[in-house]
Amino acid sequence: MDLFNYARRKSAEVNIGAAPLGGPNPIRIQSMTNTSTQDTEACVAQAKRIVDAGGEYVRLTTQGIKEAENLKNINIGLRRQGYMTPLVADVHFNPNVADVAARFAEKVRINPGNYVDPVKTFRQLEYTDAEYQAELQKIRDRFVPFLNICKEIFTAIRIGVNHGSLSDRIMSRYGDTPEGMVESCMEFLRICVAEGFKEVVLSIKASNTVVMVKTVRLLVDAMSKEGMSFPLHLGVTEAGDGEDGRIKSALGIGALLADGIGDTIRVSLSEEPEAEIPVARKLVDYIEMRHQHPVIEAKANDAFHFLSPERRTTQAVRNIGGTNLPVVIGYRMDANQEFDEQFTPDYVYVGRELPQAINPHTQYIVDADVWQKQTGVYPAFNYSHTQLVETCEADLKFFFLPYAALTDEMIALLRQHPEVVVISQSNHPNRLGEHRALVHRLMNESINNPVIFFQHYDENDKEELQIKAAADMGALIFDGLCDGIFLLNLGGIAHRVVDATAFGILQAGRLRTSKTEYISCPGCGRTMFNLQPVIARIKAATSHLKGLKIGIMGCIVNGPGEMADADYGYVGAGRGKVSLYKQKECIEKNIPEEEAVDKLIELIKANGDYTESV
């Protein structure tokens, strides 16, 4: 693939009711209801809100036969009111439900992790080759009749793999790995191909954005090697709510869309389903602005491995590069010198003069031609300042450098000055391509200076900034190229919010932790408690616990698995009942909902992970 120039991956077209997917069709937007699928009126009303917001598919959970059968009434209720949007049935644990749902929905999602395999147990199991093949034959024997039903009545399917619900059989061979997720998908996909069934969409999701992006890249490669081009549904599961959910989703989904991968997306927020649609729309529209951009001429580094990248090797300059955490540079070229204590940038660019009141928790960057040697202040050069670089005595120098200015002379300068940190800047419509091109040129020349990515915007809406900045940084982070981030926004958004966005992007990319992380599902008809107020209560009690990961999951479908790397988990166990986990271990079952949040805090305290907020 071309790392530097945007083009959508060529995928096969799949017919899904009146809204075909893949091929020449636009990237579709979708969401999922969180009402009971037996409540026809509530489902119809919520589906309409999703469609009115711009949703092009509506998914509904189908826990059992009754829910699957009621899709008929929901479908009729929508069609009578002029809503022709395709419905998608979401099936787990029971293939018989999928058989029924196929007759009343335009698409059926099945989960390879639990379609035939039993509920995930986390037990260590061993399979001989013969036993493993016998399990695959069992899948085939049950899956083919379902495909025949779908062929007969023109129903599409989605093979939807989730990191949190891999079967014990897959876990036994591959572990909890991207390779295992890909194989879980490919096993079912090969059966589809062998049976001549082409109406297939694929998804492969995780709440960990690093795992999600790597796995989708591997899946595309695996399909290509076997001559397949099925369309892809993208999403970050259990992304959470508010700004965290938006940043995390835009980072993961945006990284793949920016490389042309993806035919439909769902932004999973722990909010009302219709709130997901505008976020998804903004993300898709922003990425598609790169269509037919001016060509970027660049050469990929031979040692770079797109499918399994490692962090670029750099020479550390003070606390930047090497094995250091990526830094954040803030912008303060005005009178506003306010900082959020939790999200204070490591460095602050102030232009031509220092502020009168110096923040003791940060270091400052001033323009090189006015710089004077003093503690905690460092010079910034641009590409017209090459002679100043030679004479400046600073042990850390920042050099603003666009790709077009990375000449042989500049390469020689960087080679002679390892104390220079490059700030990559771009005004190109595909700024990701130019940022990548600059770093790959440095790699090709064996230049090990650290690189910080300068991303500039002019936004007045916080959500717009979060989506665009996360989408622009995603692939750079997952490629292992990021030694730091410098966000500049000229619109009417407080500097503190811009700083927090930069830190949020690094945390969403698993590079630097600056706050509590919440892995929370968006809710669906399976959710066993009132999700949004519970999330608010847990956040109010734990948001000061920097570095702690807390999973808040509505049910057991993905709950224990998707939050496997969380420190603590709060999982719906039954109607109004909650089970609490420490990592993968269930500590207490079936706690009444009204007691569960307090019990969670007690569990965190009992394990020594709780400190009182200041």
N, C-alpha and C positions, 0 to 999 in steps of 0.2 A: 504494500500500500504506500501511498505518497504521504509522508509525514508533514509536508509543508503546504500542500494545496488541498482545499476542501472540495470534496465530491461525495455524494451519497453512494453508499454501497448498493450495487445492483442486486435486488432481491426478487424472488418470484412473487407473483400476485396471488393473493388468497381471497376468495369470495366469502364475505361475511355479511349476509343480508344485503341491504342497500348501500353498504359502505365498504367496498373492497379495500384490502390492505396490501402494502408492499408494491413492488413494480413501479408504475408511474404515479401512484397515488401520493397525496401529501402525508406527512407524518401525522397520525391520528392521535387525538387526546381522549382520555377516558378516566372514569372513576368507578367507585363501588358503593352501593348502598350500605347503610348500617342498620336498617330496619329489619324486623322479622319477615322472612320471605313468605310466611303464612298470612301476613297482613297485607292483603292486596291493595287496599286504599293507601296505606302508608308508603308502600313500595312505589306505586304509581306516582304519588305526589313527589317523592324524593327523586325518582328517576326524571321526572319533568324538570325539577330544579337543576339537576345535573345537565340535562340537555339544553335547557335555556341558558345556562352559563357557558355553553360551548362544547359540552361533552359529546363525543361521537360514538362511544360505546358505553353501555352501563352494565356493570357486573353485579350479580347477586349471589349470596352464599346459599348453597343447597345442602343442608346438613343431612336430610333424609328424603325418603320418597315423597312425603307430603309436600315438602318445600319444592321439590322438583316438579311435581304435578301442578302446583299453584303458579308456576311460571306461565302456564297457559292463560290463566286469568289476568295476570299482570301484563302479559303481552297483548291480550285483547283490550284491556283497559287503556293501554297507551295508544294502540292503533286507532281505537275509536275516537281519540282526541287528536288524531293527526300526527302523532309522534311515531316515526318509522325507524328510530335509532335501534340498531341491533342490541339484543340482550345476550349477556354472557353468563352462563351458570358456573359457579365455582364449587368444585367437588373435591372432597378429601375422604379418605378411609373406606369408601363404599363404591365399588365400580357399578353396582346395580343402580345407584342414584344417577351416575353418568349416563347409563342407558336410557333412563326415563327423561332426564334433562335434555338430551339430544333431540327429543321430539318437540320441545317447546321453547328452545333458545336457539339463536343463530350461531352461537359458539359455545363450546364446553371446555372449561379449563380442568385438566386433571393433573395431579401432583405425582410424579413418578416415585417419590419417597414413600407414599402411602396408598398408591392405587391398588396394589395387591399385597405389598409387604405390610406386616403388622405395624402397630404404633411403635415409634422409635423408643427403645428401651435403654440406650447407652451401655448395653452390655457388650463385653468383648466376645465376639463370635468368630469362629474360624470356619471357612468353607473350603472343601476340596474343589478341584476344578470340576469334577463331575457334579458335585452338589450345587456349585455356582451355575453351571449350565442348566441344571434341572430347575433352578429358580427362574432363570431367563425363559425357559420353556413355559413355566407356569404363567409368567407375565404375558407371553405371546398368546397362550390359549385363552386368556381372559380378555386381552386387549383387542384381538382381531374381531370378535363379535361386535364390540363397541364401534370399531371402525366401519364395519359393514352397515350398522344402523345409520351412521353419519353419512356414508356414501349414498344410501337409499334416499335420505330426505335432505341432502345437501347442507349438512351442518358442519361447520369448521370446528377445529379443536385447537386448544393451546396446551402444549406440553410445558408446564410451569414448575421448574425446579426452584426450591428455596433452600438456602444454606441451613436453615433451622430444622429442616425435616428430611434430611437424607436418611435412607433406610439403613438398618444395621448391616444389611448385605453389602451395600456400597461402602459403608464405613469400614467393614472388615478388610476390604481390598485396598482402598484408597485413603482412608482416614477422612478427617473433616477438611478436605482440600478442594481448591478450584478444579483440579483434575478429576476428583470424584464427582463433583457437580456436573461437569461436562459429560462424563461417562453415563451418569444417571439419565441425562437428557438424550444422549446419542443412542442408548439401548432402545428407547421407545421410538426414536426417530427412524432408526434402521428398520423397525417393523413396519412403520408407515410406508417407507420407500419400497420395501419388499412387497407390500400389499397394493402398491400403486395409488396410495391415498396422498393427495397433494395439498389438501386444504388445511395446512398446519402452520401454526404460529408458535414461536419458541420464546420462553423467558427463563432467565436464570438470575436469581436475585439474592441479595444479602443485605444486612443492616450495616455491615462493615464495607465502606466504599472501596477500600483497596481490594478486598476479595471480590466484590461485585464487578469492578472494572476488569480486573485480571481474568475473571472467569468468562465474561462475555467475549473478551478478545480471544481467549482460547477456544471458545465455542465456534466463533466465526472461522477460525483457522481449521478446526476439526471438520466443520461442514465443508469448507473449501477443498480440503484434501480428499473428501469422499464425494465431490461433485454436487454438493447441495447448496441451495441459495435461499432457504426458507426465511421469511421475514421475522423480525425480532421485536418483542415487547420489552421495554426497559423500565426499571424501577429500582429504587432503594427501599427495601422493606423496613418497617418500623422506624422511619426517619424522625418521627417526633412531631412537635408542633412549633408554632411561632418561627422565629428567625432560625433556630437550629434546624428545623425540618426543611425550611426553604434552602438554606445553605447546603446542607448535606445532600439533598436531592439534586440541586443544580450542579454541585460538584461531580457527583457520580454519573448522573444521566448526561450532563453537559459534556463531560469528558468523552463519552462514547459518541454522542451526536456530533461533536466537533470533528471526529474522525469519520463521519459519514455513516456510522453504525446506528441503526434503530429506525423502526417503522411506525411504532406507536409507543406512547409513554403514559405512565400513571405516576403522578407525584403523590406519595402516600403521606398524608398529614393527619395527626390526631386532632382533627377538626371536622366540621361538617363537610360531607363529600363535595358539595358544590364549590367549597373554598379551594379545592385542589385545582380546579379547571383554569382559573386565571393565571396561577403560577406556572402551570404546564404550558399554557399558551404563550406567556412571555418568554419562557425558556426556548421553545421551538422557534418562535419568531426571531429571537436574537441570533440563534445559531444560523438560521437560514438567510440572514443578511449577508453571509459570506459567499453565497452562491455566485459563481462566475467572477470571482475577485481577480485582480491582477496577479499573474503568475509569480510565484516566489522561487527563484533559482537557488537550489541548495543541494548538498550531498549529505546523506545520512551517514553517520559514523558506523563503520563495520562492526564495532564491538557492541553497539547498542542493540538490546534484545527487546523488541516491542512487546512480546508476549510475557516476558518475565524480567522486567527491568530492575536494575539495582541502582542505588544512589550513586550519582556521578562522583568520582574521586576528585577532591579538591584540596588545595593547600589552605589550612586554616589561617585566617587573618584575625587576630584577637579572638572574639567569640563568633566569628562568621565562617562558615564552611567547615571542611574537615568532618569531624564527628559531632559538631555542635548542632543543637536544635536550630531550625530556621528562625531568622530574626524578623521582626516587624519594624518597618520605618513608618513613622507618622509624618503628617504635614501640618505645619503651623506658621504660615507666612502672613498671618494676620494678628490682630490683638488678642484673639481667643486662645489662651494658653491653658484651658481646662483639660484635665485628664481624669479618666476613670482608673481608680487604683488597681482594679483587677486586670485592666487591659491597657496598661501604660506601655507605649512602644519602647523598644530597645534603643532606637535612635529617632531623632526628630529633625527633619529638614526645615530650617528656618530662613533660608535664602541669604540675605546680605548682612543681617545683624542678629545677634543674640537677644532674646527677650530680657527685660529687666529682672523678672522673677524666674530663676532657673529651677526646674523640677529636679530634685536630687535622685530620682529613680530612673532617669533616662540620660542619654548622651546626645549631643547635638551635632548637626552637620550644617556647615555654612559654605557659601561659594568660595572656591579656591583663591580667587584674586583678592579677597578681603580676609582670608583666614590668617589667624595668628596663633602660634603654638600656645596651647593652654590645655589643662586637664579636662578630658571629657568632651572635647570639641574637635571635629575632624573635617577635612576639606572635601568638597564635591567639585569635580571637573566635568567639562563636556569635551567633545572630540576636537574642539579648537584650542584646547589648553594643553597640548602635548608637551610643550617646553616647560610649563609650570610643573607638570608631573615630575620631570627630571630634577628640578631644583627644590621641590617641597620636601621638608624633613619629617613629615608625619609618618607614623608607623602603620596607619590605616588611611587609605584614600578611596573615595567613592568616585566612580567614573561612569557618567551617563553615556550610553553607547547604543545607537540604533544599528540594526543589522547592516544597513547600507553603508555605514561608516566603518565597518570592520574590515579595513584595508590591510594589506601586508604590513604597512607601517604600524598600524595599531597592534597587529599580532606581535610584531617585534617589541613594541613598547610593553605589552603585557608580559611577554616572556622575560623582559629585564626587570619587571617590577611586580614581584609576587605579593607585595603589600596592597595592590590595587584590587578592590572589589568592584566588579562590573555591575552596573544597574542597566539591565536590558530594557529598552523602551521601543515602542512601536506605534505608528499611526496607521498601520495597514488595516484594511477591512478584516483580514484574517490575522489578527495580532498573534494568535497562538502559533501560526506557521512561521512568522518572523522570529518570535522568541525561540522557538525550537531551532530554527536555522542558525541563529547566532550561537547557541550552545553547541550544536553539532559541528559548526566550524571550529570552535575552540577545541572540541574533542579531537577533531581531525588534525589539528595543529599541535596536539599534546599540551595545550595551555590549561593549567589547573587553577586559575583564579576563580574564586567563588562568584556566583551569579545571583543577583536579586532581581525579581521581576517587578517592573514599574507598570502599574495599571491605572489609567486615568479615565475619569468619567465626569459627567455633568448632569447628575440626577438630583431631583427633588423628592423622589419617592424612595423610601428605605428598601422596600421590597425589590424594586428595580435594580438598585445597587447591589443588593445581596445576590440576586440571581445572576446578573451579568458578571460580577467579579468572581463568583464561584465557578461559573461556566468557563471563564477565561483561564482560570488557574488550574482547573481539574486535571487535564492531560499533562501539564507541566509537573504537577505534584506526583501523579502516578507514574510518570516516566522517570522519576528520580532525579530531576534537574533543579529542584528548588532549594536554594540556600537562604531565601528570604522573600518577603513580599512588601511592596511599597504601594499602598492605595492612596490615590489622590482623587478627591471629588470636589468639583467646583460649584456644585449645586447647593441647595439649602438644606443640607443634612449636617448635623453636629459632628465635629471632629471625633468626639468620643464614640459615636455610632460607627464611623468609618473605621476607627481603630479596632473596635469590637468585631467588626465584620472580618477584618484581616485575621485576627486571632481565631475566629470561628471557622474560617476556611482551613487554617492549618490543623485545627482539631478535627474537623470533618474528614480531612485527609490522613488522619492518624499520624501526624508529624509532630505535634506539640499540644500538650494538654494545658488548658488555662482555666477550666471550669468543670463542674459536674457534667457527665454525659448521660443523657436519657435515651434509652432504646424503647420507644413506645409505638404501638401499632395504631393504625388509623381507625380501628373498630369496624365491625361488620355485624351481620345477623347472628354470628356466633358469640359475640362479646357478652361476658357474664356480669358486667357491672357498668356503671355510668362512667365512661372513660375520662371525659374531659375534666370534671371536677376532681377526680382522683389524681390525675396528673398534676393539676394545680396545687392540691394539698401536699403531694409528695415533693414537688419542686419548692414550695414555700418552706418545707422543713429541711431540705437537703441541698439547696442550690449553692451553699457556701462550702460544700465538701469537695474541693478541687481535686480532680483526678479520679473520683469515684464513678463507676458505671452502674446505673440502675435500670433494669428492664421492667417495663410496665406493659403487660400483655393481656389482651382480652380473653384469650382461650389457649388451649394446649396445642393447637395445630402447629404453630411455629414458636410458641412461647418458650419452652425450655431449650429448644435448639438454637433459635435466633439470638437468644440472650446468653448463649453459652460462655461468651467471654466477659459477661457482665459480672460485677461483684455481688450484686443482689438482684433478686427478681420478685415481682409481684404479678401473679398469674391467675386469671379467672379459672376456677375449678368447677364451678356449677353456678346455677342462678343465685346470685347474692353471696357466693362463697369464693374465697381466695386462698391460694396456696403461696407460701413464701419459700424462696430459694436462696441458698448461698452458692453462687456459681451454678453447677449442674445439680447440686444436691437439694432435694426438697426437704426443708427443715420442719415445716408445719403445714398441715393440710386443712382445707375446708374451714377456714376462719370466717366468721360472719363479716360481711363487707364493712359494716360500721366500725369494726374493731381493727381492720387489717392494716390501715396506714400506721396507726399507733404501734401495732405489733412489728411492722417493718422497721420503724425507728428503733424500737427496743432491740431488734436483731442486729442492726448496724452498731448500736452502742455496745451490745454484749460482745461483739467481735473487735472492739477497740478502734472502729473506723469512724467514729462520730466525735466531732468537736463542736462546742457551742459557738454560734455565730457571734462575731464581735459587734 
